[in-house]
Amino acid sequence: MSKKVVLITGTNSGFGWLIAKSVAALGHKVYATIRDTEGKNADKAKALARIENVTVLDVSLTDETSVKKAIEAIIAKEGTIDVLVNNAGAAMFGVAESSTTEDVQRMFDINVFAPWRLVKLTLPFMRKQSEGLIINVSSGYGRFSAPFSVVYSASKFALEGLSEGLHYEVRPLGVDIAIIQPGAFPTEISQNIQVGSDASVADDYKAIADVPNKMFAAIGQMFETAKPDPQEVADAIVNLINLPKGQRPLRTVVDSSTGDITKRANDAVKVEFKKVLTAFGMEDLLA
């Protein structure tokens, strides 16, 4: 297997940390982005940088200049980027009406605009060499909009919308776009869940105030029963990298607790989606 230049975002913890380690272990050259490497993430950045084949870059993904600088540095040294893993993301939980326009904007800045910024900057190099892989880490909530996760789901819906159409546009040019849909996993993201800024609506939702507690209890029970391991997500990404060009599936579900639900929905939509593309004269893109 040829060694690749792999750019991975959000590597200070959770999936990103495991993805970076797993990909580097295969001998690929990993560029791992972490925000604030001289401040709160200094220890994590140093620990990751000690791993063989890993170079840590201090990047603020919502800052166009910061991202461009990082891409230019990689290209100057490596000449290209073979794989992009858009892993960085943020979660939001709570009554949807408590989210202000600014809250929604912030969620989309991180989960939608930042990944697209990286896609836009790396895709030209992949097209030039007629080979490349972009993996966007979504969620099972990118297929279903769950109560109390409405804004988060909306952002993941948007990421999947960008990914799905693009998958068919660039595959004839030698570039693969793939989506990973993780279920619930015990990672650090659960410690940094954002909430809506408008607390004034809370009293109007007292009738369903206990529902979130029931949901968290159910998730905790699933963790006890299924014992989902975040390494499963890293392994799924490694598998996508290893697959031959053109043979990578659009969506990969990684959910040992409830994955069949998402997979069945994906399979059903795929059948109808192919019918639509064929009806609109785009059947050649399905090959």
N, C-alpha and C positions, 0 to 999 in steps of 0.2 A: 504494500500500500504506500502510495506516494505521501510524503509529509506535506502538510498544508499550513498556511498562515490563517489562524483562527482568531477572530475578534469576538470577545464575549463581554457583555455588559452586566452590571450588577453583581460583581463577584465577591463582594465583601462578606457575604453570608448565604445561607440557604442553598437553593438550587445552583446559583451562580458559582459559589465556592466549589461545590462538588463537580460541576460541569468543567470548570477550569482544571481542576486536579485530574479528572478522568481523561480529558482530551490531551493534556500535557503528558500523561503517562504513556500515551500511544506514540509519543515522539513528535507530535505536531507542535509548531511554534505558536504559543498562546499569548495574545495581548489581552490583558484583563483590565477592564475599567472599574475604578473605584472613585467615589467622590470624597474630597477632603482627606487626602492621604497624609497630610501633615498635621491634621487635627484629630477629630474623633475616630477616624478609621485608620490612624497611623499604625497601630499594632497589627491590625488585620492585613494592611497593605504590605508590611514588612514580612509577615508570615507567609503570605502568598508569593511574594517575590523570591523567597528562598527555595521555592519548588522549581525543580529543573524544567526548562523549556517555557517558563512563565515570565513575562514582562508586565509589570503593573503600570498603568497609565492613570494619572489623575484627570478625570473628565467629569464635567457637569453636563449631563445628557440633555438638559433643557436649554443649554447655552450653545447657540450655533457656532460661535467662534471657538469655544472649547472643543466641540466635536470635530470641527474642520482641522484644527491643530493636531488632534490625535490621529486622524486619518492620514494627514500629510506626513506625519512622523513615521507611521507604519509603511506607507508607500515609499518614502525616501529610503527606508532601510531594506524592505522586502520586495518592493516592486509591484506588489499586488496584495489583495486580501481574498483568500479562497472561500472562507466560511465566515458568515456573520451570525452570531447568536444573540438576538434581542431578548435578553432574559430580564433585565431590570424592570421593575414595576412597583406599583403601590396599590394598596387595598383601601377601600372605604366601606364602612358599615354603619347602618342606622336607618331611621325613617327617611325616605327619599326626599320628602318635602323640607327636611332640615338642611338640605344642601343648597347653598347659594350658587348663583351663577359663577362666582369666583371659585367655589369648591369644585364645581364640575370642570371648569377650565383647568384647574390644577391637576385633576385626575387625568384629563385628556392630554395635558402637556407631557405627563410622565408615561402614560400607557399607550398613547397613539402618536402624538407628534414627534416625540423623541425616537421611537423605533423608525418612523418614516424618514426622519432626518438621516439616520444611519443607512437605511435602504437606499435613499437617493444618492448618497455620497459613495457607497461601495458598488452599487450596481454597474456603473460605467466600466469599472475595471474587470468585473466578472464577464460582462458582455464582450469586452475586448478580447479576452482569452477563451471565449465560448465555453466557459465552465465556471461554476460557482454554486454556492448553497447559502440560502438565507433561511434561518430558523427563527420563527417568532413564537415566543412562549406566551400562550393565551391561558385559557382556563376552561373547565367545564362550564363555568358561568359565561363563557363566550358563546355558548350554544343556548343556554337557558338563562333568562333574567330572573334571579331569585329575589323574593321579598327581602328587604333590608340590605340588599347589595346592588340596588338598582343602578347607581352611578358607576360602580365598578364594572358591573355586567355590561353597561352601555359602552364603556371604554374598550372592553374586550371584544364586544360585538364589532366595534369599529376596526380594531386591529385585524380581526378575522376577515372583515369585508375588504380591507386593503390587501390582505394576503391571498384570498381566494381568487379574485380576478387576476391579480398579478401572476399567480402560479401559472395560469394558462397563457398569459401574454409573453412571458419570458422563457418558458420551457423550450419553445422552438429555437431559441437563441443559445441554448446550452446551460441555462441557469435554472436551478430548482428552488422553489419557494415551499417551505413546509411549516406546518403549525403543530405545536405541541399543546395538548390540552390536559394539564394536570388536574387531578381532583384535589381533595383536601389532604394536606400533609403537615406534619408538625415542624414548621420552619419558623425562622425569626420574623417573617413578614407579619405573623399574627401578633407580634409584640408592638408593631408600629402601624396598626390599623387607624386610618383617619376617620373622622366623624364630621358630620355637617356642622356648619357654623351658626345656623339659625336655631337656637334652642327654644325660641318662643312657641314653636308648634308642639312641643313635647306633651303638654297637658291634653291636647286634642286627640292624642293617640293612646290614652290610658287603657282603652278597651282591649288593645292588643299588646300592651307593654310587656307581658310575660312571654310572648312568642319567641323573641330572640334568645331568652334564657333556655327555652326548650330546645331551640336549634343547636345552641352551643353544647347542651347536654347530649344531644343525639350525636353530634360530631365527636365528642369525647368518647362516647360508647363505641363508635366506629373505629376510632384509633385503638381502643383496647382490644377490639375483636380482630380487625384486619391488620393492625400494626403496619401501616404504610411507611415505607422507607423512602426518604427523599432521593436516595441514590438511584431509585428506579427512573427518575426523570433524567438524571445525568446519563444513565445507561441507554435510555431511549434516544438521546441526542447523539451519543457515540454511534449508535446503530445507524442513524440517518446519515452521519458523515461517512460511515463505512459502505453504505449501499452505493451501487453504481449510478452514475448520472442518468436521469430520466426514469429511474425506478423507485424514487422516493415518494411515498404517499403524501397527499396534501395534508391530511390530518392524522395525528397519532395520539390516541387517548392513553394517558398514564394514570390510572385510578383503580387501585386494588379494592376500594370500598364500593363505589357506585358506577364504575366505568362502563358497564353494559348499557346503562341508560344513555349516556352520551354517544357511545359507539352506534347504538341502534338508530339514534337520531341522525348521526352523520351518514350512515349507510342509506337511510331512506332519502335524505336530501340529495345524496350523490346520484341516485338513480334518476330523480326528477331533474336535477341540474343538467345532466347529460342530454336529456330530452330537450331542454330549453336551448342549449347550445346548438344542438342539431337542427332544431326548428328555425333558429336564426342564422343558419348557414355557417356555423363555426365548428362543425364536426371535425375539421382537420386539426384543431387545437387539442382534441381529445386523444390523439394518437400518442 
